[in-house]
């Protein structure tokens, strides 16, 4: 259960870090930047579910390791692409 708490805390910390820069983001923004269109894998990742795929863990850890400005740039690129 320790893994689930630390993963969820890492997600909360990342959201807070982006918020400090003046940009409010949601968990949906996180899994979207990681390349997912639905939240299932992200929810599994957060609770450290045994069904979480290795690629999902890798993708979410990659996003959580991003610098805030890189994350926002990726998010804006996706938003622009999806608004067309």
PDB file with SEQRES, HELIX, SHEET and CRYST1 records, atoms N, CA, C and O in Angstrom:
SEQRES   1 A   84  UNK UNK UNK UNK UNK UNK UNK UNK UNK UNK UNK UNK UNK          
SEQRES   2 A   84  UNK UNK UNK UNK UNK UNK UNK UNK UNK UNK UNK UNK UNK          
SEQRES   3 A   84  UNK UNK UNK UNK UNK UNK UNK UNK UNK UNK UNK UNK UNK          
SEQRES   4 A   84  UNK UNK UNK UNK UNK UNK UNK UNK UNK UNK UNK UNK UNK          
SEQRES   5 A   84  UNK UNK UNK UNK UNK UNK UNK UNK UNK UNK UNK UNK UNK          
SEQRES   6 A   84  UNK UNK UNK UNK UNK UNK UNK UNK UNK UNK UNK UNK UNK          
SEQRES   7 A   84  UNK UNK UNK UNK UNK UNK                                      
HELIX    1 AA1 UNK A    2  UNK A   20  1                                  19    
HELIX    2 AA2 UNK A   27  UNK A   33  1                                   7    
HELIX    3 AA3 UNK A   40  UNK A   46  1                                   7    
HELIX    4 AA4 UNK A   54  UNK A   64  1                                  11    
HELIX    5 AA5 UNK A   68  UNK A   83  1                                  16    
CRYST1    1.000    1.000    1.000  90.00  90.00  90.00 P 1           1          
ATOM      1  N   UNK A   1       0.821  -1.210   0.000  1.00  0.00           N  
ATOM      2  CA  UNK A   1       0.000   0.000   0.000  1.00  0.00           C  
ATOM      3  C   UNK A   1       0.860   1.268   0.000  1.00  0.00           C  
ATOM      4  O   UNK A   1       0.392   2.339  -0.385  1.00  0.00           O  
ATOM      5  N   UNK A   2       2.094   1.144   0.424  1.00  0.00           N  
ATOM      6  CA  UNK A   2       2.988   2.298   0.439  1.00  0.00           C  
ATOM      7  C   UNK A   2       3.221   2.871  -0.942  1.00  0.00           C  
ATOM      8  O   UNK A   2       3.372   4.081  -1.105  1.00  0.00           O  
ATOM      9  N   UNK A   3       3.250   1.979  -1.957  1.00  0.00           N  
ATOM     10  CA  UNK A   3       3.453   2.448  -3.321  1.00  0.00           C  
ATOM     11  C   UNK A   3       2.318   3.319  -3.803  1.00  0.00           C  
ATOM     12  O   UNK A   3       2.537   4.318  -4.487  1.00  0.00           O  
ATOM     13  N   UNK A   4       1.100   2.940  -3.445  1.00  0.00           N  
ATOM     14  CA  UNK A   4      -0.068   3.707  -3.871  1.00  0.00           C  
ATOM     15  C   UNK A   4      -0.051   5.092  -3.247  1.00  0.00           C  
ATOM     16  O   UNK A   4      -0.353   6.081  -3.915  1.00  0.00           O  
ATOM     17  N   UNK A   5       0.302   5.167  -1.971  1.00  0.00           N  
ATOM     18  CA  UNK A   5       0.339   6.467  -1.302  1.00  0.00           C  
ATOM     19  C   UNK A   5       1.414   7.344  -1.927  1.00  0.00           C  
ATOM     20  O   UNK A   5       1.181   8.528  -2.171  1.00  0.00           O  
ATOM     21  N   UNK A   6       2.589   6.778  -2.191  1.00  0.00           N  
ATOM     22  CA  UNK A   6       3.657   7.601  -2.748  1.00  0.00           C  
ATOM     23  C   UNK A   6       3.363   8.016  -4.186  1.00  0.00           C  
ATOM     24  O   UNK A   6       3.711   9.126  -4.588  1.00  0.00           O  
ATOM     25  N   UNK A   7       2.729   7.147  -4.964  1.00  0.00           N  
ATOM     26  CA  UNK A   7       2.385   7.533  -6.337  1.00  0.00           C  
ATOM     27  C   UNK A   7       1.339   8.632  -6.342  1.00  0.00           C  
ATOM     28  O   UNK A   7       1.455   9.609  -7.083  1.00  0.00           O  
ATOM     29  N   UNK A   8       0.324   8.470  -5.516  1.00  0.00           N  
ATOM     30  CA  UNK A   8      -0.724   9.493  -5.436  1.00  0.00           C  
ATOM     31  C   UNK A   8      -0.131  10.811  -4.919  1.00  0.00           C  
ATOM     32  O   UNK A   8      -0.485  11.889  -5.398  1.00  0.00           O  
ATOM     33  N   UNK A   9       0.761  10.714  -3.948  1.00  0.00           N  
ATOM     34  CA  UNK A   9       1.418  11.910  -3.415  1.00  0.00           C  
ATOM     35  C   UNK A   9       2.288  12.568  -4.491  1.00  0.00           C  
ATOM     36  O   UNK A   9       2.367  13.795  -4.566  1.00  0.00           O  
ATOM     37  N   UNK A  10       2.937  11.753  -5.317  1.00  0.00           N  
ATOM     38  CA  UNK A  10       3.755  12.300  -6.405  1.00  0.00           C  
ATOM     39  C   UNK A  10       2.881  13.054  -7.406  1.00  0.00           C  
ATOM     40  O   UNK A  10       3.262  14.117  -7.895  1.00  0.00           O  
ATOM     41  N   UNK A  11       1.713  12.500  -7.706  1.00  0.00           N  
ATOM     42  CA  UNK A  11       0.772  13.155  -8.621  1.00  0.00           C  
ATOM     43  C   UNK A  11       0.289  14.470  -8.004  1.00  0.00           C  
ATOM     44  O   UNK A  11       0.284  15.507  -8.668  1.00  0.00           O  
ATOM     45  N   UNK A  12      -0.116  14.424  -6.734  1.00  0.00           N  
ATOM     46  CA  UNK A  12      -0.573  15.644  -6.049  1.00  0.00           C  
ATOM     47  C   UNK A  12       0.529  16.698  -6.015  1.00  0.00           C  
ATOM     48  O   UNK A  12       0.274  17.883  -6.230  1.00  0.00           O  
ATOM     49  N   UNK A  13       1.747  16.258  -5.743  1.00  0.00           N  
ATOM     50  CA  UNK A  13       2.881  17.187  -5.707  1.00  0.00           C  
ATOM     51  C   UNK A  13       3.151  17.817  -7.055  1.00  0.00           C  
ATOM     52  O   UNK A  13       3.456  19.006  -7.141  1.00  0.00           O  
ATOM     53  N   UNK A  14       3.040  17.022  -8.111  1.00  0.00           N  
ATOM     54  CA  UNK A  14       3.262  17.540  -9.459  1.00  0.00           C  
ATOM     55  C   UNK A  14       2.200  18.579  -9.809  1.00  0.00           C  
ATOM     56  O   UNK A  14       2.512  19.636 -10.357  1.00  0.00           O  
ATOM     57  N   UNK A  15       0.951  18.272  -9.492  1.00  0.00           N  
ATOM     58  CA  UNK A  15      -0.148  19.213  -9.770  1.00  0.00           C  
ATOM     59  C   UNK A  15       0.088  20.514  -9.003  1.00  0.00           C  
ATOM     60  O   UNK A  15      -0.118  21.603  -9.540  1.00  0.00           O  
ATOM     61  N   UNK A  16       0.521  20.398  -7.749  1.00  0.00           N  
ATOM     62  CA  UNK A  16       0.797  21.587  -6.936  1.00  0.00           C  
ATOM     63  C   UNK A  16       1.961  22.393  -7.515  1.00  0.00           C  
ATOM     64  O   UNK A  16       1.924  23.624  -7.527  1.00  0.00           O  
ATOM     65  N   UNK A  17       2.993  21.695  -7.994  1.00  0.00           N  
ATOM     66  CA  UNK A  17       4.167  22.371  -8.560  1.00  0.00           C  
ATOM     67  C   UNK A  17       3.769  23.176  -9.799  1.00  0.00           C  
ATOM     68  O   UNK A  17       4.219  24.307  -9.978  1.00  0.00           O  
ATOM     69  N   UNK A  18       2.932  22.595 -10.648  1.00  0.00           N  
ATOM     70  CA  UNK A  18       2.461  23.315 -11.833  1.00  0.00           C  
ATOM     71  C   UNK A  18       1.607  24.505 -11.393  1.00  0.00           C  
ATOM     72  O   UNK A  18       1.696  25.589 -11.971  1.00  0.00           O  
ATOM     73  N   UNK A  19       0.783  24.295 -10.370  1.00  0.00           N  
ATOM     74  CA  UNK A  19      -0.078  25.358  -9.851  1.00  0.00           C  
ATOM     75  C   UNK A  19       0.703  26.544  -9.326  1.00  0.00           C  
ATOM     76  O   UNK A  19       0.247  27.682  -9.431  1.00  0.00           O  
ATOM     77  N   UNK A  20       1.882  26.294  -8.760  1.00  0.00           N  
ATOM     78  CA  UNK A  20       2.727  27.377  -8.255  1.00  0.00           C  
ATOM     79  C   UNK A  20       3.149  28.307  -9.387  1.00  0.00           C  
ATOM     80  O   UNK A  20       3.393  29.493  -9.170  1.00  0.00           O  
ATOM     81  N   UNK A  21       3.231  27.765 -10.581  1.00  0.00           N  
ATOM     82  CA  UNK A  21       3.597  28.568 -11.743  1.00  0.00           C  
ATOM     83  C   UNK A  21       2.415  29.336 -12.317  1.00  0.00           C  
ATOM     84  O   UNK A  21       2.556  30.030 -13.324  1.00  0.00           O  
ATOM     85  N   UNK A  22       1.255  29.217 -11.687  1.00  0.00           N  
ATOM     86  CA  UNK A  22       0.092  29.976 -12.113  1.00  0.00           C  
ATOM     87  C   UNK A  22      -0.833  29.243 -13.072  1.00  0.00           C  
ATOM     88  O   UNK A  22      -1.791  29.830 -13.574  1.00  0.00           O  
ATOM     89  N   UNK A  23      -0.562  27.977 -13.333  1.00  0.00           N  
ATOM     90  CA  UNK A  23      -1.404  27.212 -14.256  1.00  0.00           C  
ATOM     91  C   UNK A  23      -2.079  26.086 -13.488  1.00  0.00           C  
ATOM     92  O   UNK A  23      -1.412  25.248 -12.882  1.00  0.00           O  
ATOM     93  N   UNK A  24      -3.398  26.072 -13.518  1.00  0.00           N  
ATOM     94  CA  UNK A  24      -4.130  25.009 -12.833  1.00  0.00           C  
ATOM     95  C   UNK A  24      -4.307  23.844 -13.804  1.00  0.00           C  
ATOM     96  O   UNK A  24      -4.783  24.026 -14.924  1.00  0.00           O  
ATOM     97  N   UNK A  25      -3.921  22.648 -13.364  1.00  0.00           N  
ATOM     98  CA  UNK A  25      -4.102  21.464 -14.207  1.00  0.00           C  
ATOM     99  C   UNK A  25      -4.901  20.418 -13.445  1.00  0.00           C  
ATOM    100  O   UNK A  25      -5.041  20.475 -12.223  1.00  0.00           O  
ATOM    101  N   UNK A  26      -5.416  19.470 -14.201  1.00  0.00           N  
ATOM    102  CA  UNK A  26      -6.204  18.387 -13.616  1.00  0.00           C  
ATOM    103  C   UNK A  26      -5.476  17.058 -13.822  1.00  0.00           C  
ATOM    104  O   UNK A  26      -4.486  16.982 -14.550  1.00  0.00           O  
ATOM    105  N   UNK A  27      -5.977  16.037 -13.179  1.00  0.00           N  
ATOM    106  CA  UNK A  27      -5.426  14.700 -13.384  1.00  0.00           C  
ATOM    107  C   UNK A  27      -5.624  14.279 -14.839  1.00  0.00           C  
ATOM    108  O   UNK A  27      -4.789  13.572 -15.403  1.00  0.00           O  
ATOM    109  N   UNK A  28      -6.722  14.709 -15.439  1.00  0.00           N  
ATOM    110  CA  UNK A  28      -6.971  14.389 -16.847  1.00  0.00           C  
ATOM    111  C   UNK A  28      -5.858  14.950 -17.726  1.00  0.00           C  
ATOM    112  O   UNK A  28      -5.421  14.290 -18.668  1.00  0.00           O  
ATOM    113  N   UNK A  29      -5.397  16.166 -17.423  1.00  0.00           N  
ATOM    114  CA  UNK A  29      -4.288  16.743 -18.184  1.00  0.00           C  
ATOM    115  C   UNK A  29      -3.062  15.840 -18.094  1.00  0.00           C  
ATOM    116  O   UNK A  29      -2.338  15.665 -19.074  1.00  0.00           O  
ATOM    117  N   UNK A  30      -2.837  15.270 -16.916  1.00  0.00           N  
ATOM    118  CA  UNK A  30      -1.682  14.394 -16.723  1.00  0.00           C  
ATOM    119  C   UNK A  30      -1.759  13.147 -17.598  1.00  0.00           C  
ATOM    120  O   UNK A  30      -0.806  12.825 -18.307  1.00  0.00           O  
ATOM    121  N   UNK A  31      -2.881  12.451 -17.552  1.00  0.00           N  
ATOM    122  CA  UNK A  31      -2.930  11.220 -18.349  1.00  0.00           C  
ATOM    123  C   UNK A  31      -3.040  11.509 -19.838  1.00  0.00           C  
ATOM    124  O   UNK A  31      -2.672  10.666 -20.657  1.00  0.00           O  
ATOM    125  N   UNK A  32      -3.539  12.684 -20.203  1.00  0.00           N  
ATOM    126  CA  UNK A  32      -3.588  13.063 -21.614  1.00  0.00           C  
ATOM    127  C   UNK A  32      -2.179  13.289 -22.152  1.00  0.00           C  
ATOM    128  O   UNK A  32      -1.844  12.810 -23.236  1.00  0.00           O  
ATOM    129  N   UNK A  33      -1.355  14.014 -21.405  1.00  0.00           N  
ATOM    130  CA  UNK A  33       0.028  14.252 -21.829  1.00  0.00           C  
ATOM    131  C   UNK A  33       0.809  12.939 -21.881  1.00  0.00           C  
ATOM    132  O   UNK A  33       1.722  12.789 -22.693  1.00  0.00           O  
ATOM    133  N   UNK A  34       0.454  11.994 -21.018  1.00  0.00           N  
ATOM    134  CA  UNK A  34       1.121  10.683 -21.025  1.00  0.00           C  
ATOM    135  C   UNK A  34       0.679   9.829 -22.218  1.00  0.00           C  
ATOM    136  O   UNK A  34       1.256   8.772 -22.475  1.00  0.00           O  
ATOM    137  N   UNK A  35      -0.342  10.288 -22.942  1.00  0.00           N  
ATOM    138  CA  UNK A  35      -0.762   9.579 -24.146  1.00  0.00           C  
ATOM    139  C   UNK A  35      -2.004   8.723 -23.990  1.00  0.00           C  
ATOM    140  O   UNK A  35      -2.275   7.877 -24.842  1.00  0.00           O  
ATOM    141  N   UNK A  36      -2.757   8.919 -22.936  1.00  0.00           N  
ATOM    142  CA  UNK A  36      -3.956   8.118 -22.686  1.00  0.00           C  
ATOM    143  C   UNK A  36      -5.213   8.953 -22.884  1.00  0.00           C  
ATOM    144  O   UNK A  36      -5.248  10.131 -22.528  1.00  0.00           O  
ATOM    145  N   UNK A  37      -6.238   8.342 -23.450  1.00  0.00           N  
ATOM    146  CA  UNK A  37      -7.490   9.065 -23.671  1.00  0.00           C  
ATOM    147  C   UNK A  37      -8.533   8.741 -22.605  1.00  0.00           C  
ATOM    148  O   UNK A  37      -9.536   9.444 -22.486  1.00  0.00           O  
ATOM    149  N   UNK A  38      -8.303   7.684 -21.831  1.00  0.00           N  
ATOM    150  CA  UNK A  38      -9.200   7.438 -20.692  1.00  0.00           C  
ATOM    151  C   UNK A  38      -8.374   7.221 -19.432  1.00  0.00           C  
ATOM    152  O   UNK A  38      -7.164   7.005 -19.496  1.00  0.00           O  
ATOM    153  N   UNK A  39      -9.044   7.283 -18.289  1.00  0.00           N  
ATOM    154  CA  UNK A  39      -8.324   7.352 -17.016  1.00  0.00           C  
ATOM    155  C   UNK A  39      -7.989   6.008 -16.384  1.00  0.00           C  
ATOM    156  O   UNK A  39      -7.353   5.980 -15.330  1.00  0.00           O  
ATOM    157  N   UNK A  40      -8.390   4.902 -16.984  1.00  0.00           N  
ATOM    158  CA  UNK A  40      -8.234   3.593 -16.352  1.00  0.00           C  
ATOM    159  C   UNK A  40      -6.791   3.302 -15.945  1.00  0.00           C  
ATOM    160  O   UNK A  40      -6.532   2.999 -14.781  1.00  0.00           O  
ATOM    161  N   UNK A  41      -5.852   3.387 -16.881  1.00  0.00           N  
ATOM    162  CA  UNK A  41      -4.452   3.076 -16.562  1.00  0.00           C  
ATOM    163  C   UNK A  41      -3.901   4.041 -15.523  1.00  0.00           C  
ATOM    164  O   UNK A  41      -3.114   3.650 -14.661  1.00  0.00           O  
ATOM    165  N   UNK A  42      -4.315   5.305 -15.606  1.00  0.00           N  
ATOM    166  CA  UNK A  42      -3.840   6.301 -14.651  1.00  0.00           C  
ATOM    167  C   UNK A  42      -4.334   5.987 -13.244  1.00  0.00           C  
ATOM    168  O   UNK A  42      -3.582   6.102 -12.276  1.00  0.00           O  
ATOM    169  N   UNK A  43      -5.589   5.592 -13.135  1.00  0.00           N  
ATOM    170  CA  UNK A  43      -6.131   5.223 -11.821  1.00  0.00           C  
ATOM    171  C   UNK A  43      -5.409   4.000 -11.265  1.00  0.00           C  
ATOM    172  O   UNK A  43      -5.120   3.933 -10.070  1.00  0.00           O  
ATOM    173  N   UNK A  44      -5.120   3.040 -12.130  1.00  0.00           N  
ATOM    174  CA  UNK A  44      -4.368   1.860 -11.689  1.00  0.00           C  
ATOM    175  C   UNK A  44      -2.981   2.260 -11.211  1.00  0.00           C  
ATOM    176  O   UNK A  44      -2.500   1.776 -10.186  1.00  0.00           O  
ATOM    177  N   UNK A  45      -2.342   3.152 -11.968  1.00  0.00           N  
ATOM    178  CA  UNK A  45      -1.009   3.629 -11.587  1.00  0.00           C  
ATOM    179  C   UNK A  45      -1.048   4.286 -10.208  1.00  0.00           C  
ATOM    180  O   UNK A  45      -0.215   3.997  -9.350  1.00  0.00           O  
ATOM    181  N   UNK A  46      -2.016   5.163 -10.009  1.00  0.00           N  
ATOM    182  CA  UNK A  46      -2.099   5.898  -8.739  1.00  0.00           C  
ATOM    183  C   UNK A  46      -2.297   4.978  -7.541  1.00  0.00           C  
ATOM    184  O   UNK A  46      -1.746   5.234  -6.471  1.00  0.00           O  
ATOM    185  N   UNK A  47      -3.069   3.921  -7.704  1.00  0.00           N  
ATOM    186  CA  UNK A  47      -3.318   3.042  -6.550  1.00  0.00           C  
ATOM    187  C   UNK A  47      -2.348   1.865  -6.509  1.00  0.00           C  
ATOM    188  O   UNK A  47      -2.497   0.959  -5.691  1.00  0.00           O  
ATOM    189  N   UNK A  48      -1.350   1.884  -7.399  1.00  0.00           N  
ATOM    190  CA  UNK A  48      -0.324   0.837  -7.456  1.00  0.00           C  
ATOM    191  C   UNK A  48      -0.952  -0.537  -7.657  1.00  0.00           C  
ATOM    192  O   UNK A  48      -0.571  -1.514  -7.012  1.00  0.00           O  
ATOM    193  N   UNK A  49      -1.922  -0.590  -8.563  1.00  0.00           N  
ATOM    194  CA  UNK A  49      -2.645  -1.816  -8.883  1.00  0.00           C  
ATOM    195  C   UNK A  49      -1.711  -2.801  -9.599  1.00  0.00           C  
ATOM    196  O   UNK A  49      -0.875  -2.395 -10.406  1.00  0.00           O  
ATOM    197  N   UNK A  50      -1.858  -4.070  -9.302  1.00  0.00           N  
ATOM    198  CA  UNK A  50      -1.005  -5.087  -9.931  1.00  0.00           C  
ATOM    199  C   UNK A  50      -1.257  -5.196 -11.435  1.00  0.00           C  
ATOM    200  O   UNK A  50      -0.420  -5.729 -12.164  1.00  0.00           O  
ATOM    201  N   UNK A  51      -2.405  -4.694 -11.905  1.00  0.00           N  
ATOM    202  CA  UNK A  51      -2.717  -4.757 -13.337  1.00  0.00           C  
ATOM    203  C   UNK A  51      -2.107  -3.604 -14.131  1.00  0.00           C  
ATOM    204  O   UNK A  51      -2.235  -3.572 -15.355  1.00  0.00           O  
ATOM    205  N   UNK A  52      -1.453  -2.664 -13.465  1.00  0.00           N  
ATOM    206  CA  UNK A  52      -0.824  -1.550 -14.169  1.00  0.00           C  
ATOM    207  C   UNK A  52       0.268  -2.100 -15.077  1.00  0.00           C  
ATOM    208  O   UNK A  52       1.127  -2.864 -14.637  1.00  0.00           O  
ATOM    209  N   UNK A  53       0.229  -1.707 -16.339  1.00  0.00           N  
ATOM    210  CA  UNK A  53       1.243  -2.203 -17.273  1.00  0.00           C  
ATOM    211  C   UNK A  53       2.567  -1.477 -17.049  1.00  0.00           C  
ATOM    212  O   UNK A  53       2.603  -0.355 -16.546  1.00  0.00           O  
ATOM    213  N   UNK A  54       3.651  -2.146 -17.435  1.00  0.00           N  
ATOM    214  CA  UNK A  54       4.969  -1.514 -17.294  1.00  0.00           C  
ATOM    215  C   UNK A  54       5.070  -0.265 -18.147  1.00  0.00           C  
ATOM    216  O   UNK A  54       5.695   0.714 -17.742  1.00  0.00           O  
ATOM    217  N   UNK A  55       4.460  -0.288 -19.326  1.00  0.00           N  
ATOM    218  CA  UNK A  55       4.528   0.895 -20.181  1.00  0.00           C  
ATOM    219  C   UNK A  55       3.762   2.061 -19.558  1.00  0.00           C  
ATOM    220  O   UNK A  55       4.169   3.214 -19.701  1.00  0.00           O  
ATOM    221  N   UNK A  56       2.654   1.770 -18.868  1.00  0.00           N  
ATOM    222  CA  UNK A  56       1.901   2.832 -18.198  1.00  0.00           C  
ATOM    223  C   UNK A  56       2.741   3.442 -17.080  1.00  0.00           C  
ATOM    224  O   UNK A  56       2.804   4.663 -16.942  1.00  0.00           O  
ATOM    225  N   UNK A  57       3.384   2.593 -16.287  1.00  0.00           N  
ATOM    226  CA  UNK A  57       4.246   3.093 -15.210  1.00  0.00           C  
ATOM    227  C   UNK A  57       5.339   3.984 -15.799  1.00  0.00           C  
ATOM    228  O   UNK A  57       5.625   5.062 -15.280  1.00  0.00           O  
ATOM    229  N   UNK A  58       5.938   3.518 -16.884  1.00  0.00           N  
ATOM    230  CA  UNK A  58       6.994   4.280 -17.540  1.00  0.00           C  
ATOM    231  C   UNK A  58       6.473   5.624 -18.057  1.00  0.00           C  
ATOM    232  O   UNK A  58       7.114   6.658 -17.867  1.00  0.00           O  
ATOM    233  N   UNK A  59       5.311   5.601 -18.710  1.00  0.00           N  
ATOM    234  CA  UNK A  59       4.740   6.842 -19.250  1.00  0.00           C  
ATOM    235  C   UNK A  59       4.395   7.844 -18.162  1.00  0.00           C  
ATOM    236  O   UNK A  59       4.698   9.030 -18.292  1.00  0.00           O  
ATOM    237  N   UNK A  60       3.763   7.378 -17.090  1.00  0.00           N  
ATOM    238  CA  UNK A  60       3.370   8.306 -16.028  1.00  0.00           C  
ATOM    239  C   UNK A  60       4.577   8.818 -15.255  1.00  0.00           C  
ATOM    240  O   UNK A  60       4.606   9.983 -14.860  1.00  0.00           O  
ATOM    241  N   UNK A  61       5.571   7.968 -15.034  1.00  0.00           N  
ATOM    242  CA  UNK A  61       6.785   8.438 -14.364  1.00  0.00           C  
ATOM    243  C   UNK A  61       7.528   9.459 -15.228  1.00  0.00           C  
ATOM    244  O   UNK A  61       8.111  10.412 -14.713  1.00  0.00           O  
ATOM    245  N   UNK A  62       7.500   9.247 -16.553  1.00  0.00           N  
ATOM    246  CA  UNK A  62       8.129  10.206 -17.474  1.00  0.00           C  
ATOM    247  C   UNK A  62       7.460  11.572 -17.341  1.00  0.00           C  
ATOM    248  O   UNK A  62       8.138  12.597 -17.263  1.00  0.00           O  
ATOM    249  N   UNK A  63       6.126  11.582 -17.316  1.00  0.00           N  
ATOM    250  CA  UNK A  63       5.392  12.845 -17.199  1.00  0.00           C  
ATOM    251  C   UNK A  63       5.667  13.499 -15.847  1.00  0.00           C  
ATOM    252  O   UNK A  63       5.883  14.709 -15.777  1.00  0.00           O  
ATOM    253  N   UNK A  64       5.662  12.709 -14.774  1.00  0.00           N  
ATOM    254  CA  UNK A  64       5.891  13.270 -13.443  1.00  0.00           C  
ATOM    255  C   UNK A  64       7.302  13.815 -13.275  1.00  0.00           C  
ATOM    256  O   UNK A  64       7.551  14.630 -12.387  1.00  0.00           O  
ATOM    257  N   UNK A  65       8.224  13.372 -14.120  1.00  0.00           N  
ATOM    258  CA  UNK A  65       9.609  13.863 -14.049  1.00  0.00           C  
ATOM    259  C   UNK A  65       9.833  15.108 -14.911  1.00  0.00           C  
ATOM    260  O   UNK A  65      10.913  15.699 -14.879  1.00  0.00           O  
ATOM    261  N   UNK A  66       8.822  15.505 -15.676  1.00  0.00           N  
ATOM    262  CA  UNK A  66       8.972  16.663 -16.569  1.00  0.00           C  
ATOM    263  C   UNK A  66       9.100  17.960 -15.780  1.00  0.00           C  
ATOM    264  O   UNK A  66       8.571  18.091 -14.676  1.00  0.00           O  
ATOM    265  N   UNK A  67       9.813  18.910 -16.370  1.00  0.00           N  
ATOM    266  CA  UNK A  67       9.839  20.257 -15.799  1.00  0.00           C  
ATOM    267  C   UNK A  67       8.485  20.895 -16.083  1.00  0.00           C  
ATOM    268  O   UNK A  67       7.877  20.609 -17.114  1.00  0.00           O  
ATOM    269  N   UNK A  68       8.003  21.751 -15.191  1.00  0.00           N  
ATOM    270  CA  UNK A  68       6.674  22.363 -15.394  1.00  0.00           C  
ATOM    271  C   UNK A  68       6.505  23.016 -16.763  1.00  0.00           C  
ATOM    272  O   UNK A  68       5.464  22.859 -17.402  1.00  0.00           O  
ATOM    273  N   UNK A  69       7.513  23.740 -17.211  1.00  0.00           N  
ATOM    274  CA  UNK A  69       7.385  24.423 -18.507  1.00  0.00           C  
ATOM    275  C   UNK A  69       7.285  23.429 -19.666  1.00  0.00           C  
ATOM    276  O   UNK A  69       6.587  23.683 -20.647  1.00  0.00           O  
ATOM    277  N   UNK A  70       7.982  22.303 -19.551  1.00  0.00           N  
ATOM    278  CA  UNK A  70       7.893  21.276 -20.598  1.00  0.00           C  
ATOM    279  C   UNK A  70       6.514  20.618 -20.598  1.00  0.00           C  
ATOM    280  O   UNK A  70       5.944  20.345 -21.655  1.00  0.00           O  
ATOM    281  N   UNK A  71       5.987  20.368 -19.400  1.00  0.00           N  
ATOM    282  CA  UNK A  71       4.656  19.775 -19.291  1.00  0.00           C  
ATOM    283  C   UNK A  71       3.606  20.702 -19.913  1.00  0.00           C  
ATOM    284  O   UNK A  71       2.762  20.255 -20.689  1.00  0.00           O  
ATOM    285  N   UNK A  72       3.661  21.976 -19.574  1.00  0.00           N  
ATOM    286  CA  UNK A  72       2.678  22.937 -20.089  1.00  0.00           C  
ATOM    287  C   UNK A  72       2.802  23.063 -21.603  1.00  0.00           C  
ATOM    288  O   UNK A  72       1.794  23.168 -22.303  1.00  0.00           O  
ATOM    289  N   UNK A  73       4.027  23.052 -22.108  1.00  0.00           N  
ATOM    290  CA  UNK A  73       4.238  23.108 -23.562  1.00  0.00           C  
ATOM    291  C   UNK A  73       3.601  21.893 -24.233  1.00  0.00           C  
ATOM    292  O   UNK A  73       2.932  22.036 -25.257  1.00  0.00           O  
ATOM    293  N   UNK A  74       3.798  20.707 -23.676  1.00  0.00           N  
ATOM    294  CA  UNK A  74       3.200  19.484 -24.232  1.00  0.00           C  
ATOM    295  C   UNK A  74       1.678  19.542 -24.168  1.00  0.00           C  
ATOM    296  O   UNK A  74       0.992  19.160 -25.116  1.00  0.00           O  
ATOM    297  N   UNK A  75       1.157  20.021 -23.044  1.00  0.00           N  
ATOM    298  CA  UNK A  75      -0.290  20.129 -22.872  1.00  0.00           C  
ATOM    299  C   UNK A  75      -0.887  21.106 -23.878  1.00  0.00           C  
ATOM    300  O   UNK A  75      -1.917  20.819 -24.488  1.00  0.00           O  
ATOM    301  N   UNK A  76      -0.245  22.256 -24.054  1.00  0.00           N  
ATOM    302  CA  UNK A  76      -0.754  23.252 -25.004  1.00  0.00           C  
ATOM    303  C   UNK A  76      -0.702  22.734 -26.437  1.00  0.00           C  
ATOM    304  O   UNK A  76      -1.592  23.021 -27.238  1.00  0.00           O  
ATOM    305  N   UNK A  77       0.337  21.972 -26.756  1.00  0.00           N  
ATOM    306  CA  UNK A  77       0.448  21.379 -28.089  1.00  0.00           C  
ATOM    307  C   UNK A  77      -0.712  20.413 -28.339  1.00  0.00           C  
ATOM    308  O   UNK A  77      -1.301  20.399 -29.420  1.00  0.00           O  
ATOM    309  N   UNK A  78      -1.033  19.602 -27.319  1.00  0.00           N  
ATOM    310  CA  UNK A  78      -2.162  18.664 -27.436  1.00  0.00           C  
ATOM    311  C   UNK A  78      -3.496  19.409 -27.546  1.00  0.00           C  
ATOM    312  O   UNK A  78      -4.358  19.035 -28.342  1.00  0.00           O  
ATOM    313  N   UNK A  79      -3.658  20.453 -26.750  1.00  0.00           N  
ATOM    314  CA  UNK A  79      -4.907  21.228 -26.789  1.00  0.00           C  
ATOM    315  C   UNK A  79      -5.096  21.869 -28.159  1.00  0.00           C  
ATOM    316  O   UNK A  79      -6.200  21.883 -28.703  1.00  0.00           O  
ATOM    317  N   UNK A  80      -4.013  22.395 -28.705  1.00  0.00           N  
ATOM    318  CA  UNK A  80      -4.081  23.022 -30.026  1.00  0.00           C  
ATOM    319  C   UNK A  80      -4.437  21.983 -31.088  1.00  0.00           C  
ATOM    320  O   UNK A  80      -5.258  22.240 -31.968  1.00  0.00           O  
ATOM    321  N   UNK A  81      -3.809  20.802 -30.996  1.00  0.00           N  
ATOM    322  CA  UNK A  81      -4.054  19.717 -31.955  1.00  0.00           C  
ATOM    323  C   UNK A  81      -5.504  19.250 -31.873  1.00  0.00           C  
ATOM    324  O   UNK A  81      -6.137  18.990 -32.896  1.00  0.00           O  
ATOM    325  N   UNK A  82      -6.030  19.144 -30.640  1.00  0.00           N  
ATOM    326  CA  UNK A  82      -7.400  18.643 -30.457  1.00  0.00           C  
ATOM    327  C   UNK A  82      -8.465  19.672 -30.771  1.00  0.00           C  
ATOM    328  O   UNK A  82      -9.627  19.313 -30.959  1.00  0.00           O  
ATOM    329  N   UNK A  83      -8.098  20.946 -30.833  1.00  0.00           N  
ATOM    330  CA  UNK A  83      -9.108  21.973 -31.114  1.00  0.00           C  
ATOM    331  C   UNK A  83      -9.346  22.133 -32.611  1.00  0.00           C  
ATOM    332  O   UNK A  83     -10.280  22.819 -33.026  1.00  0.00           O  
ATOM    333  N   UNK A  84      -8.503  21.503 -33.415  1.00  0.00           N  
ATOM    334  CA  UNK A  84      -8.665  21.618 -34.884  1.00  0.00           C  
ATOM    335  C   UNK A  84      -9.774  20.725 -35.386  1.00  0.00           C  
ATOM    336  O   UNK A  84     -10.046  20.693 -36.586  1.00  0.00           O  
TER     337      UNK A  84                                                      
END                                                                             
